[in-house]
């Protein structure tokens, strides 16, 4: 397993129109650099992974458990497992999302199966 990485060496993946992600992770933790164009939207959804989101630049309209609010640079949100949430970029936004356990669907989509393989249940190991 490689322990060092350089963001310039990785190509972001298109999540949806105007939203690009660059996930980096290991077995128990993943960090995702998110680039959202103004007006782009992440529909309300939920997942089993816990999530911490931190806005680096820009502004998001956010929905968490039915409550609406705005997040600006330097602000973040803690999202428990299976809590519904979504976001819309009020301005062009860069954010970090951290997930535990990792969002393996993101890592495998980015990697195209070259590094990660599935073993028992949801656990993965590197090839």
Backbone as CSV, one residue per row, in Angstrom:
resi,resn,N_x,N_y,N_z,CA_x,CA_y,CA_z,C_x,C_y,C_z
1,UNK,0.841,-1.192,0.000,0.000,0.000,0.000,0.874,1.239,0.000
2,UNK,0.511,2.209,-0.823,1.228,3.479,-0.825,0.676,4.345,0.306
3,UNK,1.573,4.976,1.063,1.153,5.803,2.189,1.205,7.290,1.881
4,UNK,1.833,7.644,0.775,1.889,9.050,0.377,1.072,9.230,-0.890
5,UNK,0.488,10.397,-1.044,-0.240,10.701,-2.269,-0.075,12.169,-2.597
6,UNK,-0.345,12.489,-3.840,-0.290,13.862,-4.310,-1.574,14.091,-5.102
7,UNK,-2.350,15.088,-4.720,-3.630,15.326,-5.390,-3.458,15.545,-6.882
8,UNK,-2.339,16.153,-7.295,-2.105,16.395,-8.723,-1.995,15.100,-9.518
9,UNK,-1.667,13.992,-8.853,-1.512,12.708,-9.535,-2.840,11.997,-9.758
10,UNK,-3.891,12.504,-9.181,-5.196,11.841,-9.261,-6.162,12.698,-10.065
11,UNK,-6.970,12.045,-10.890,-7.962,12.758,-11.684,-9.298,12.718,-10.948
12,UNK,-9.903,13.890,-10.699,-11.194,13.897,-10.009,-12.260,13.150,-10.813
13,UNK,-13.227,12.586,-10.106,-14.323,11.912,-10.794,-15.546,12.809,-10.772
14,UNK,-16.294,12.774,-11.862,-17.518,13.562,-11.969,-18.619,12.816,-11.231
15,UNK,-19.175,13.463,-10.207,-20.257,12.861,-9.433,-21.598,13.134,-10.106
16,UNK,-21.770,14.361,-10.553,-22.957,14.783,-11.285,-22.610,16.121,-11.925
17,UNK,-23.562,16.730,-12.613,-23.283,17.982,-13.314,-22.766,19.044,-12.332
18,UNK,-21.529,19.517,-12.590,-20.945,20.578,-11.777,-20.339,20.138,-10.461
19,UNK,-20.266,18.812,-10.217,-19.721,18.306,-8.950,-18.631,17.276,-9.238
20,UNK,-17.433,17.566,-8.711,-16.289,16.673,-8.882,-15.747,16.279,-7.518
21,UNK,-15.298,15.038,-7.410,-14.802,14.521,-6.133,-13.441,13.870,-6.331
22,UNK,-12.620,13.980,-5.308,-11.313,13.329,-5.307,-11.132,12.636,-3.956
23,UNK,-11.583,11.370,-3.848,-11.482,10.654,-2.575,-10.126,9.971,-2.385
24,UNK,-9.677,9.975,-1.138,-8.455,9.278,-0.742,-8.773,8.557,0.557
25,UNK,-8.456,7.258,0.650,-8.825,6.569,1.874,-8.058,5.298,2.138
26,UNK,-8.323,4.782,3.322,-7.768,3.515,3.768,-8.928,2.654,4.260
27,UNK,-8.635,1.659,5.092,-9.662,0.713,5.517,-10.734,1.342,6.402
28,UNK,-10.375,2.313,7.256,-11.332,2.829,8.234,-11.688,4.305,8.066
29,UNK,-11.032,5.009,7.145,-11.247,6.446,7.008,-11.054,6.873,5.561
30,UNK,-11.859,7.842,5.132,-11.725,8.406,3.797,-11.921,9.914,3.868
31,UNK,-11.107,10.646,3.110,-11.260,12.086,2.950,-11.569,12.334,1.482
32,UNK,-12.542,13.188,1.235,-12.977,13.473,-0.122,-12.913,14.982,-0.365
33,UNK,-12.121,15.407,-1.345,-12.078,16.809,-1.733,-13.208,17.023,-2.732
34,UNK,-14.101,17.933,-2.422,-15.290,18.171,-3.223,-15.211,19.548,-3.874
35,UNK,-15.457,19.594,-5.176,-15.449,20.834,-5.958,-16.840,20.969,-6.572
36,UNK,-17.582,21.999,-6.143,-18.948,22.197,-6.615,-19.090,23.542,-7.319
37,UNK,-19.575,23.512,-8.547,-19.868,24.741,-9.285,-21.102,25.414,-8.679
38,UNK,-21.176,26.728,-8.799,-22.339,27.471,-8.318,-23.612,26.880,-8.932
39,UNK,-24.609,26.622,-8.093,-25.884,26.074,-8.553,-25.948,24.559,-8.598
40,UNK,-24.814,23.879,-8.477,-24.836,22.410,-8.493,-25.441,21.903,-7.185
41,UNK,-25.995,20.706,-7.244,-26.765,20.217,-6.105,-26.512,18.738,-5.833
42,UNK,-26.402,18.417,-4.557,-26.362,17.030,-4.096,-27.727,16.752,-3.486
43,UNK,-28.529,15.897,-4.124,-29.885,15.639,-3.622,-29.859,15.075,-2.198
44,UNK,-30.945,15.274,-1.471,-31.067,14.720,-0.120,-30.933,13.198,-0.207
45,UNK,-30.082,12.657,0.635,-29.795,11.224,0.643,-29.301,10.835,2.031
46,UNK,-29.057,9.562,2.235,-28.423,9.108,3.474,-27.561,7.888,3.154
47,UNK,-26.652,7.589,4.055,-25.764,6.431,3.911,-25.337,5.994,5.302
48,UNK,-24.838,4.778,5.388,-24.471,4.218,6.698,-23.221,4.861,7.293
49,UNK,-22.367,5.446,6.444,-21.111,6.021,6.924,-21.363,7.333,7.667
50,UNK,-20.644,7.549,8.776,-20.654,8.851,9.433,-19.872,9.819,8.551
51,UNK,-20.226,11.107,8.607,-19.597,12.090,7.731,-19.339,13.385,8.491
52,UNK,-18.181,13.965,8.236,-17.849,15.303,8.713,-17.544,16.119,7.464
53,UNK,-18.222,17.247,7.285,-17.986,18.112,6.125,-17.491,19.465,6.599
54,UNK,-16.463,19.986,5.922,-15.875,21.277,6.253,-15.755,22.095,4.978
55,UNK,-16.319,23.293,4.981,-16.255,24.174,3.821,-14.925,24.929,3.854
56,UNK,-14.151,24.806,2.785,-12.860,25.488,2.680,-13.033,26.844,2.011
57,UNK,-13.853,26.880,0.955,-14.095,28.114,0.203,-15.498,28.033,-0.379
58,UNK,-16.224,29.143,-0.366,-17.545,29.172,-0.968,-18.661,29.140,0.058
59,UNK,-19.842,28.709,-0.395,-21.007,28.687,0.481,-22.006,27.652,-0.033
60,UNK,-22.559,26.882,0.886,-23.564,25.875,0.560,-24.864,26.154,1.292
61,UNK,-25.981,25.899,0.629,-27.257,25.753,1.298,-27.332,24.290,1.682
62,UNK,-27.593,23.992,2.934,-27.507,22.618,3.418,-28.828,22.195,4.053
63,UNK,-29.152,20.932,3.898,-30.318,20.339,4.560,-29.798,19.168,5.384
64,UNK,-30.127,19.160,6.667,-29.722,18.069,7.551,-30.912,17.701,8.426
65,UNK,-31.381,16.485,8.268,-32.514,15.990,9.051,-33.725,16.928,8.946
66,UNK,-33.956,17.453,7.728,-35.100,18.323,7.487,-34.880,19.792,7.819
67,UNK,-33.759,20.126,8.454,-33.469,21.519,8.815,-32.573,22.151,7.759
68,UNK,-32.920,23.377,7.314,-32.153,24.079,6.292,-31.306,25.181,6.924
69,UNK,-30.078,25.313,6.428,-29.171,26.365,6.897,-28.074,26.554,5.862
70,UNK,-27.232,27.556,6.072,-26.109,27.823,5.165,-24.795,27.522,5.868
71,UNK,-23.848,27.043,5.082,-22.489,26.810,5.564,-21.532,27.642,4.728
72,UNK,-20.661,28.412,5.394,-19.666,29.238,4.721,-18.272,28.715,5.052
73,UNK,-17.266,29.274,4.384,-15.878,28.867,4.609,-15.546,28.882,6.097
74,UNK,-14.935,27.812,6.553,-14.569,27.680,7.955,-15.645,27.024,8.802
75,UNK,-16.801,26.747,8.217,-17.895,26.100,8.946,-18.056,24.662,8.470
76,UNK,-18.617,23.838,9.333,-18.789,22.436,8.982,-20.029,21.840,9.619
77,UNK,-20.211,20.570,9.362,-21.377,19.862,9.877,-20.986,18.413,10.175
78,UNK,-21.573,17.877,11.254,-21.391,16.475,11.634,-22.654,15.727,11.228
79,UNK,-22.499,14.657,10.463,-23.650,13.924,9.940,-23.596,12.484,10.448
80,UNK,-24.492,12.121,11.365,-24.524,10.745,11.868,-24.937,9.751,10.780
81,UNK,-24.671,8.505,11.025,-25.054,7.419,10.134,-26.549,7.474,9.834
82,UNK,-26.901,7.303,8.565,-28.285,7.225,8.082,-29.122,8.484,8.271
83,UNK,-28.511,9.640,8.546,-29.269,10.888,8.648,-29.373,11.526,7.254
84,UNK,-30.574,11.909,6.871,-30.785,12.513,5.559,-30.124,13.890,5.486
85,UNK,-29.451,14.132,4.345,-28.761,15.402,4.135,-28.585,15.665,2.640
86,UNK,-28.381,16.924,2.289,-28.153,17.332,0.911,-27.593,18.742,0.896
87,UNK,-27.129,19.189,-0.283,-26.506,20.508,-0.365,-26.680,21.112,-1.749
88,UNK,-26.682,22.438,-1.786,-26.681,23.179,-3.050,-25.647,24.292,-2.942
89,UNK,-24.807,24.419,-3.976,-23.754,25.433,-3.970,-24.341,26.815,-4.260
90,UNK,-24.298,27.707,-3.266,-24.724,29.091,-3.420,-23.652,29.855,-4.204
91,UNK,-22.390,29.489,-3.943,-21.218,30.010,-4.655,-20.366,28.803,-5.031
92,UNK,-19.395,29.005,-5.925,-18.447,27.921,-6.203,-17.831,27.508,-4.874
93,UNK,-17.819,26.213,-4.590,-17.433,25.739,-3.264,-16.414,24.613,-3.331
94,UNK,-15.435,24.696,-2.441,-14.501,23.600,-2.190,-14.733,23.149,-0.755
95,UNK,-14.825,21.848,-0.560,-15.075,21.314,0.784,-14.336,20.000,0.958
96,UNK,-14.105,19.639,2.219,-13.594,18.322,2.565,-14.709,17.556,3.242
97,UNK,-14.939,16.337,2.768,-15.849,15.406,3.428,-15.010,14.263,3.962
98,UNK,-15.195,13.921,5.217,-14.511,12.770,5.809,-15.568,11.721,6.131
99,UNK,-15.270,10.473,5.817,-16.208,9.381,6.042,-15.558,8.268,6.847
100,UNK,-16.332,7.698,7.760,-15.903,6.514,8.495,-17.117,5.612,8.680
101,UNK,-17.032,4.365,8.240,-15.969,3.825,7.391,-15.974,4.503,6.029
102,UNK,-14.983,4.226,5.189,-14.910,4.867,3.880,-16.125,4.583,3.011
103,UNK,-16.364,5.468,2.067,-17.362,5.241,1.022,-16.664,4.438,-0.069
104,UNK,-16.710,3.134,0.057,-16.003,2.264,-0.890,-16.511,2.443,-2.305
105,UNK,-17.775,2.818,-2.457,-18.297,3.055,-3.801,-17.520,4.189,-4.480
106,UNK,-17.132,5.235,-3.741,-16.337,6.326,-4.307,-14.936,5.847,-4.663
107,UNK,-14.274,5.175,-3.716,-12.896,4.743,-3.948,-12.795,3.786,-5.124
108,UNK,-13.724,2.859,-5.215,-13.681,1.883,-6.306,-14.018,2.519,-7.647
109,UNK,-14.932,3.479,-7.662,-15.267,4.162,-8.910,-14.059,4.949,-9.411
110,UNK,-13.382,5.652,-8.516,-12.211,6.429,-8.887,-11.086,5.523,-9.359
111,UNK,-10.883,4.431,-8.660,-9.759,3.533,-8.892,-10.015,2.533,-10.017
112,UNK,-11.266,2.348,-10.388,-11.663,1.391,-11.420,-11.172,-0.023,-11.101
113,UNK,-11.155,-0.355,-9.803,-10.824,-1.710,-9.383,-9.358,-2.069,-9.415
114,UNK,-8.461,-1.114,-9.663,-7.039,-1.441,-9.769,-6.378,-1.692,-8.418
115,UNK,-6.810,-0.996,-7.375,-6.142,-1.098,-6.082,-6.935,-1.876,-5.058
116,UNK,-8.249,-1.706,-5.039,-9.067,-2.285,-3.988,-9.809,-3.516,-4.470
117,UNK,-9.918,-4.494,-3.594,-10.736,-5.661,-3.908,-11.590,-5.981,-2.698
118,UNK,-12.716,-6.614,-2.945,-13.666,-6.903,-1.874,-13.276,-8.205,-1.181
119,UNK,-13.352,-8.180,0.135,-13.243,-9.406,0.907,-14.450,-9.449,1.826
120,UNK,-14.572,-10.423,2.670,-15.726,-10.625,3.548,-16.543,-9.381,3.830
121,UNK,-17.822,-9.444,3.523,-18.730,-8.340,3.824,-18.314,-7.056,3.145
122,UNK,-18.244,-5.974,3.903,-17.880,-4.676,3.355,-16.410,-4.351,3.513
123,UNK,-15.634,-5.221,4.128,-14.215,-4.928,4.326,-13.472,-5.068,3.017
124,UNK,-12.479,-4.250,2.813,-11.663,-4.292,1.605,-10.200,-4.336,2.011
125,UNK,-9.399,-4.872,1.144,-7.954,-4.801,1.319,-7.349,-4.340,0.003
126,UNK,-6.104,-3.885,0.054,-5.445,-3.492,-1.185,-4.879,-4.744,-1.834
127,UNK,-4.768,-4.708,-3.142,-4.205,-5.836,-3.914,-2.724,-5.879,-3.734
